[in-house]
Amino acid sequence: MKQAVRTLLLMLLFSLILSSCSSLSDLVRSQVEGLPSWVYSPQTRSDQVAFVGQGSAPVPYNARLLAYEDILAQISEYVGENVHDAYYRELTTTNAIADFKLSISNEYERSEGRSQTQIYLLARLDANLLAGKRTSVYNEMLKRDASIEELLKEADKAYRANDDTTTIRLYLEAAILASKGPVNVRKHELSNLLEKAETFIASLRLSLRDADPSKATVSVFVRRKSRLLSPKVLKASVHATFQARNSLGRPYTDFLQFNTASDGFFSFVPYNQGLQKSGQVIFSVDFSDLRNRISAELEAQAIEPVLAAMDACRIEFPYSVASPVTGQPIVALIQAFNQQGSLLPRSAALQTFTEELALDSVAVEQVFLRSVELEEQLGVLQRLYPQGALALLGTVGVVTSERVREKHVVVVSGRVRVHDLSNQSVLYDTNEVEAVASGSSMEEAWEEAFLRFGSIASYLVSAYLFMR
């Protein structure tokens, strides 16, 4: 009997030793390292959770901040959501977090020589509040997964309808949603969604058909590259970017927007009459709204492959437009008059007019006639060009000139007509054109106003000459 009791007592003692082995190990470790026992084995009530934060830095203040951050990182991992930004200020200024009934109950500081300080902080939190937060995060995750799955179903539907750009948009919207918090489905992870969107974008191909570089016209197709077929992509928005000159002869970059609609292609016609007559049109799938949105919502490094794929969705169309009148003799005369109606010996109007036409490869010969009567001018030119020619004849005069504060302002008005010298018929008329300019002197304002008139008149006449 005594032997049985002794055996039972030994078994109980052995069991107690085993159950406390971990605590004993932590206790020995803390003693060896010279740290309080709570650093490795904090004691808490059943309704509490404890986290020990550690920070190490040359300056004690910085070490303490790192210890706070360590606590927040442990809370984030526990609840499944990053709480750093929400509670960092409160914890570092009050030593507490009200939402979790967190308080710093113990702290320990020690120095390692003169170069490093270590800070240990023991935080006790309400277990039920933490569990509630974890449940809330989990419910949000389920809701997020459901929303992402709905977007992916819509994306799949759009893909089967050959609406690839809508598919891409939905995947990127899903990626933005995935970036807001944890997800429970692998395919819903941010990296997977971005990779899938990149694959869809990289599959887009632009191609050209029925190109006529001499007229700058072409049909532009958007297709999806695949192993078996290359279906046309519907409802794709495409930008056509090109260089142009405005009515004052100043170059700028212009663009037109097209859509493949239900045909999978569109026909490009240069509606801008200021289109430079030799250059290239760059067609690119329009991702501008999506680019702006993901750039604002997602990290630059994560979306870099997606943006690169978007940049690659383009094709260039070189062209060189020639006017139907190229090779024909063309003469030009623009007579300028002052405000009193007297003919001026010269003006910038004619020079600018011919220079602007030359930029469009339209060679024009300037002529100077004393007569101001149109019929006499046409008669003289017919004798000079008996084989026939186009005559660009115009007049421009000063309408008003006045001083406004420190500036002189001049308004000129005039028109240019295109005549066929073979029969003296009028082929085109710019109608009345006004130009306004200012300058530090009256002469400077006059010069600039006539120059602007020449540019505007050239812009209008050039549009006609290339439409013939």
Number of C-alpha atoms within 10 A of each C-alpha: 6 7 7 9 10 10 12 12 11 12 12 11 11 11 12 11 13 12 10 11 12 12 16 14 13 17 19 14 16 17 12 9 9 10 16 17 16 19 22 17 17 17 13 12 10 8 10 17 18 24 21 22 23 23 22 22 17 14 13 18 14 16 21 24 19 20 23 26 20 20 22 22 17 17 22 15 12 14 18 18 19 17 15 17 9 10 16 17 13 13 21 15 9 11 14 21 19 12 12 18 15 20 18 19 12 15 17 13 16 14 14 10 7 8 9 14 20 21 23 25 23 21 24 23 23 18 17 13 16 19 14 13 18 19 14 15 17 18 12 15 21 16 13 21 22 15 14 26 16 14 19 20 13 15 22 18 15 18 17 10 12 21 22 26 24 19 25 24 17 23 28 26 20 26 25 20 20 21 17 14 16 21 22 12 13 10 15 24 20 24 16 14 24 24 18 18 23 22 15 20 25 18 15 23 20 21 15 16 12 10 17 15 17 14 17 22 19 18 15 24 21 29 22 20 16 10 6 6 9 14 13 23 25 23 20 24 16 25 19 22 17 20 18 21 19 15 19 18 20 10 14 13 10 14 15 15 14 20 20 19 14 14 13 19 25 17 17 18 12 16 8 15 18 22 23 19 22 19 17 18 22 17 25 22 25 21 20 10 10 16 15 10 13 19 15 11 13 15 11 12 8 15 19 14 16 22 18 13 18 21 15 14 20 19 16 15 20 14 19 14 19 18 19 11 15 13 9 13 16 22 20 22 23 25 23 24 19 15 13 9 11 10 16 11 10 13 20 19 27 27 18 22 28 22 18 22 19 14 13 19 15 22 18 20 13 16 13 12 13 10 11 11 9 11 11 13 17 18 13 13 19 19 11 11 16 10 10 18 19 22 28 24 21 22 18 26 24 22 18 13 18 13 14 9 7 9 15 19 22 25 21 24 19 24 19 25 21 23 21 19 21 13 10 16 11 14 14 16 18 18 12 11 16 20 22 20 21 22 18 12 13 17 13 15 22 26 17 21 27 31 21 24 29 32 27 24 29 27 23 19 20 20 15 17 18 18 10 9
